[in-house]
Amino acid sequence: MSSRTEATVRPASKGKKTRVSVKGSLSGSWLGLILPAFIILLWEYASRAGWVAPHLLPSPTTVVDEMSSMAQEGELLGHITITLYRVFAGFLAGALAAVILGAATGYVKVIHQLLDPMLQALRAIPSLAWVPLFVLWIGIGEASKITLVAVGVFFPVYLNLTAGIQGIDRKLIEVGRIYNFSSLQQIKKIILPASLPSFIVGLRSGLSLGWMFVVAAELLGASQGLGYLMVYGQNTSAPSLVIGSIILFAIFGKITDEILKRIQSKTLKWQDNLENAS
């Protein structure tokens, strides 16, 4: 009778744990909005009370009105679209190059000794230092801006992928040899799953740097984009444009990072860690 009772109780407790986990996840998502909402309310109150000068820090409602008028005229959508295009095109190009070189330097010791010192030296070059070189080589068109974003994306993905491959436990490789795995089987069944967490972290870091580098690309030699909108607001003494552009960068950066974070959670659901703990 005790076994029947135990079998009856277990499904109920499991279902209860699932409901609690889902409820905790939803509450955690809303919890992250408390601090931004508080800052916006304090900012609005400070502006209305005259604590800050309007020509230096306009109120949130002023910023929203300015961006809304641009959106109604159709101008804002063009700036957002071209910036998103530059980020995603540069992200794909930089990530692809990082996967090829990172996998080669992480898996083959000779290639690592040959390429890694030079790549580490190039990583130390500031982002703005690439701008005049790319303008001279490629011109001021879209190719130079996408290339600059790709450079920013490349290094975090490359470093994390290389570190992820080189950090694989040697015992796992030895297990593959015991089972007579070929090189392709080792890559597919051991190296890829073991290095996947570091690789996805590199993708998220690379995407955030891609957003930073697109600002550098659009600050110089651009006639459209959110970065150009910031420069235009500075030149015309319109702080609402500058602040609105910064807020849009933050919003779209957070949205794209959240997409990669969801992919990371689903892809690495098999990991036994605190994030996947129920």
N, C-alpha and C positions, 0 to 999 in steps of 0.2 A: 504493500500500500504506500509505503514511503517513496518508492520509485515512481509511482503514478503521480503522487503529489509533487515530487520534484520536477517531473516532466511537464506538469501543468503550470508550475510557477515560472520556469525558466523563460518561455516565450514572452510572458507578460513583462518580466523585468528587462528583457532585451528591448522590447518595444518602448518601454518607459525611458531607457537610456537613449534611444534614438531621438525621441521627442525632446528630451532635455538638451541633447547635442545640437539639434536644429534650432531650438529656441535660443540657446546660447550664442550660436553663430549669428542669428539675426540681430540680437541685442548688441553684439560686438560691432556689427556694421554701423548701427545707429550711434554707438558710443563715440565713434571717430568724428562725428559731425558736431559734437558739443563744443569743442574748443574753437573751430572756425566760426560757428554761429555766434559764440560769445565775443570773439574778436570783431566781427562785423557789427554787432550791436553796439559795442563800446566805441568803435570807429565812428558810427553814425551819430551816436550821442555826443562824442567829442567835437564833431564837425558842427552839429547844430548848436552846441553850447559855446562855440567860438574858441575852443581850446587850441585849435590848430588853424593856420591860415589857409583859406580856400585855394589860393593860387599855388600852395605847396602840396596840400593833401586834401583834395575834394572829397565830399562825402560819398559813401557807396551808392546812394540814389543818383547822384550826379554822374558817377561813372557808368551806372547801368543805363541812364537816359542817353548818354553819349554813344555807348556801344549799340543801344537799341535803334537809335536814329541811323547809324551806319548800316545796321543789319536791314532796316526797312528800305534803305536806298540800294541794297544789294552789294555794297562795297565791302562790307566785312566778310561776307562769304568768300569772296575772291582771295582775300588775304589769308583766311584760314585754310582754304583748299590748297593753295600753293605751298604753304608751310608744311601741311600734312604730307603732301607729295614729296617734298624734299626730305623730310624725316624718314618716311617709309622707304623711299628709293635708296637713300644712303644707308638705312638700317639693313636692308636686304643685301646690298653690295658688301658692306663691311662685315656682316655676319658670315656671309658665304666665304669671303677671303679668310676670315679668322678660323672657320671650321677646317678649311683645307690646310692652312699652315699650322694651326694649333694641333690638329690630329697628327700631322707629319712630325712636328718637333716633339710632341709628347710620346709618340710610339717608337720613333727611330732615334736612337741616341746620337748618331752621326749628324743627322739633320738638325737636331737640337743644338749641338755644339757649333754647327756652321751658321745657323740663322738666328738663334736666340740672342746672342750679344748685340747684333746689329738692330734687331727689333726693339730690344730694351732701350738702346740709345735713342732710337726714333721716338719712343714713347715719352721721353723726357722733354720733347720739343713742345712749347706752348701752342695752343690752338691758333691764336692770332698770327703766329709766325708762319703758318702754312698759307694764309690768305694771299699775300702778295705773290708767292711762288705759284699758286694755282691760277691766279689771275694772269700772270705772265705766260704760263704754259697752256692753259685751257681757255682763257678769256673770262669775261664777266657773266657768261650765260649760266644756264642751269647746271651744266656739267661740273663747273668748279664748286658750286655750292653743295651738290650731291656728293662730290668727292670729299669735301671737307667733313661732311656729316659721316661718311663712311670711315674716314680716318678716326673720328671720335668713337665710333661703334667698335672698330676693329680690336683695339688693344684690350679692353675689359673681357671681351669674348675669348680672345686668343689666350690671355693669361689664365683665365678660369678653366678653359678647356685643357690647356697644357698641364696645369696643376692637378686637375681632376684625373687625367690619365696617369700622370706620374705618381699620384698618391694612391693608386690602387694597391691593395694588399697583395704582396707577392704570393701568398698562400692560394689566392684565387687563381692566379696564373698557373701555379703548380697543379692545382686540381684539374684545370683544363688540359694540361699535359698528360696527367694520369689517364684521363678519358680520351686521349689521342685526338684532341681538338685540332683542327687545322687553324692557320692564321685567321682566315675569314670567320670561322666559328668562334674563336677567342674574341675577336672584335665584336661580333654580333651578340654573343651570350654572356660575356664577362666585361669587356672594356666599355661598351656603350652603356649598359645599365649602371655600372659603377661610377662612370664619369658624368652621367646625366644630371645629377643635382648641381654639380659645379658649373656645368654648361648652361643650365637655365639661369642660375644666378648671374653668370656672365652676360647672358642676353638682357636681363633686367638692368644690369649696370651699364651695358652698352647703349640701351635705349635711352636711359637718363642722360648719358653723355651726348647722345645724338641730339636731344633737345637743346642741350647747352651749345653744341657746335653749330646748330642751325641759327641760333641767335647771332653768333659771331659771323656766320656767312651772310646773314641778312643785314647786319649793321653796316657792312661795307659793300657797296656796289650792287644794291638791290633796289628795285622800284616797286616791289610788291611783297607782301608777307607780314607776319606779326612783328618780326624784328624791324622791318622798314617802318611799320606803323609807330613803333617806339621812337625811332629817330625823328619821324615826322612830328610826333607830339612834342619832342624836345625842341625842335627848331621853331615850332609855332607856339611855344609856351602853352601847351595844352596837357597838363598833368593827368587829366582824365583819360586821354588816349594812352599815355605811358602806363598808368596803373591798370587800365583795362586790358592792355596787351599782356602785361605780366600775369594778371589773373587768368587770362585765357591760356597762357603757357602752362600755368599750374594745373588748370582743369584738364587739358588734353594730355599733359604729362601723366597725371594721376590715372586717367582713364586707360591710357595705353599700358601703363604699368600694372593696373588691375587686371587687364586682359591676360598679360603674361603670368601674373600671380595665380589666376584661376587655372591656366594651363599647367602651371607648376604643381598646383594642388592635385589636379586630376592625374597628371603623368606620374607623380611621385607618391601616389596613394598607398603604394606597397611599403613605404618606409615606416619603420617603427620608431616614431619620434613624438615630441610633444605636440606638434601641430596636428598630427593625425590621431592623437589620442582622443578617445571618445569620452 
